[in-house]
Amino acid sequence: MRTHTIVFSLRVRSVQKCTCLINEGATLNDRGPQGNTLLHTAALRLSVRVVRALLGHGLAVDAKNDNDETPLQKAVSIPAVLREEDYNDPTLISKFAAGRVLIVRMLLEHGADVNSKDKLDRSILHSSADSRPLTATTPEILLDAGADLESFSDRQDAPIHSAAACNNWEMIELLVERGANINLQDQSQMTPLAVAIVKQGFDAAATLIELGADIHSPDDHGDTPLHDAAYEGGFRIIEMLLE
């Protein structure tokens, strides 16, 4: 039985068929597109039963694909099964968020490296920041497992910068509560507040300002958050900065 049969079963959401193939001795170690193992694919598709079955058969929990991503990094990324219209369905989002939590816990319990990085030196916490609105409690689980708050990517940005770029104000609150430097600068000397403003993330910017972010910190061009807001037409943010 070929690996691609299991991948097809995952894609059409035939979880029962997929688990049957695994239990009947299907080949599990082949890799698919981008070098993903079956565990990568199951994690990305948030298939709890398949992930459990694969882990039970001893698949490498920290196997890396062509982008140096592990299954845990795939699990906290935006899931492949979500369509654009699904984001308007709170019940469905809640269901997928719960599935993600189960998978993340399973992978960590099987020894997944919580601080593994991809080819761009982005950590699993970076990826978790990107995947709003499915963030839920996943970042808390990662932090409790020892995720590095200030793990830098190749652009010298930390997870708090990623959260700011994605307007993920809930994660910003969590990271600051856990001790993240609210004024940390990336390679362009941009703070999370500057990133939020440039990306026009009003909620993230408002949260950062409320939490005490430095509104006068210049980047490597000498621009402050107020300059950025003026450039980006962020009138509501300008009002907040001037209050």
N, C-alpha and C positions, 0 to 999 in steps of 0.2 A: 504494500500500500504506500502510495507516494505522499511526500510531504505536501505537495500542492493540493491534494484532495482535502487535507485538513484546513489549509489556508482558505480554500473555496468554501468549506463548511463554515468557517469563521465569518467570511464576508457575507454570506447569506443568513447569518445568525442562526445556523442550525447547530446549536450547542450540543444537543443530544448526539447528533451524528458525529460531531467532532470528538467528544469524549469517548464514544464507542470505538472510533478509529484508534485513538491513543491507547485505550485499554486492550485492544486486539493486537497491538504490537506494530503499529505504523512507524515508519522511519521518522525520527524526531530531530535528528541532528543536522539535516540539510538547512541551507539558508536560502531566503528568497530575495526579492528586490531590496537594494540598499544594504544587503548583508544582514537583514533581519532574521533572527531565529523565530521559531514558533512562539517562544515566550515573549519576544518583542511584540509580535503581531497580536497575540491574545491580550497583552497588557494595554496596547494602544486602543484596542477595541473594547476594553473594559469588560472582558468576558471572565467573570469571577470563577465559574466552574472549570473553564478550560485552563486558566492559570493554576488553579489548585491541582488539576490533574497532571499538568506538565511538571510542576514542582514535585509532585509525588513520584514522578518518574526520573527525577534527578537532573533535569536540565540546568545548565550553568546559569546561576542567578545573575552573574555580573558579565555575561557575554556581551561583547561590544559589536555594534554594526559598523558599516563603513564610515559613519559620522562619529564613531566612538561613543555612541549612546548605549546605555544599558536598558534592560526592560523597565527598571524603576524610572528612568528618565522618560521613557515612552508612556508609562502609566500616569505621570503627572502632566503630560502634554495634552493639547486639545485632542479629544478622542476622534478617531476616524469615523465613528458611527454617527456623529452629530451633523445634522444638516442646518442650514441657516435658519430655517423656520422653527427648528427645535428650541432655539434659544428663547422663544416666546412662550414656552410651555414649562411653567415652574415645577409641575409634577415630574415631568421627564428629566429636567435638570437635577432635581433632588434625587431621583433614582440613580442617575449616572454618577452623581457626587458620592452617594453611598457606596456604589460599586467600586469607585476609585479608592475610597478609604479602605475597603476590605482588601483590595489588591495590594495597595501600598503596605499595609500591615503584614500581609502574607510574605511579600518580597523581603521586607526588613527582617521578619522572623526567620527567614531562610538565609540570612547573612548578607543581604544586598548592601553595597557600599553607598552610604547616604551622601558622600562627598565626591562621588565619581564625576568626571567632567567630560564634555564632548570635545570635538576638534577645535571649537572656538573657545575652549576653556570655560564654557558656560556650565554651571553646576545644576544639580537637580532642583535646588531651591530657585534658581533663575527660571527654569522651565515651569515650575509651579506658579511663579508670579505671573507668567504669561497667559495662564489658562483660565482666567476669570471668564464666566461666572461659576466655573466648577471648582473654584479654590476650596470652598468649604473648610473642613478642618485639616486638610492635607498638610499645609505648611506647619501647623502645630505638631503633627506627628513627626515630620521631618526634623524639626528643631529639637523635639524631645529625644530623637534618635542621634542627635549630635551634628546636625547640618550646620555648616559654617555660615554665620550671618554675613560675613564680609569676604566671601569667596569672590575673587575678581576674574572676570572674563578677559579675553585678549584685548578688549577695549577698555580695560580697567574699570568696568562698571560692576556694581554689586547687585544682589537681588533687590535691594530697595530701589535702585535705578530702574530695574525691569518692572517692578510694581508701579512705579510712577509713570513709566512709558505706557503702561496698559490701563491707566486710570483705576488701578486696583487699590482703592483706598483702605479696604479691610485688611489687606496684607501689609500695607504701610503701617497701620496701627499696631498690628501684631509684631512686626519686625522692630519697631521703635520700642514697644513694650518689652521686648526680649533683649534690648540693648544695642540695636543697630544705630550707627552714627547718622543722624538725620541730615547732617551737612557734608557727608562723604562726597568727594569729588572724583569724577571719572577722568579719562585721559585728556579730555577737553576742559577739565576743571569745572564741569557742570555738576551742580548738586542735584539731588532728586527733585527739588522744587523747580529748578530750571528745566529739567527734563519734562516734568509734568506740564509746565507752561508751553513749552515748544510743541508738545504732542496734544495740546489743547485738552488736557485732562482736568476738567474743573474740579471734580470731586477729590482727585488725588492732590491737586494744588491746595484746595481748601483744607484738607486734612493736614497736610504738611505745615501750612501756615498756623493752623490751630495748635499743632504740636510744638511750635516754636522754631521752625526752620528759619535760618538766616536769610532775610529778604534782600540783603545788600551784598551777598557773596558774588564776586565777579568771576566769569569764566576766562579762558585764555585769550579772548578778544576784548576783555574788559567789560563785557555786557553783564548787567545784573538781572535778576528775575523781572524787575520792572521794565527794563529794556526789552527783554524777551516778550513780555506781555504786550508791549506796544507794537513790536514787529508782527506778532501773531494775531493782533486784533482781539486780544482777550480782555474785553472791557470789564467783564465781571471780576476777573482776576485783578485787573488794575485797581478797581474799587477796593478790593480786599487788601491789596498791598498798601494802599494810601490811607486806609482807616487808622 
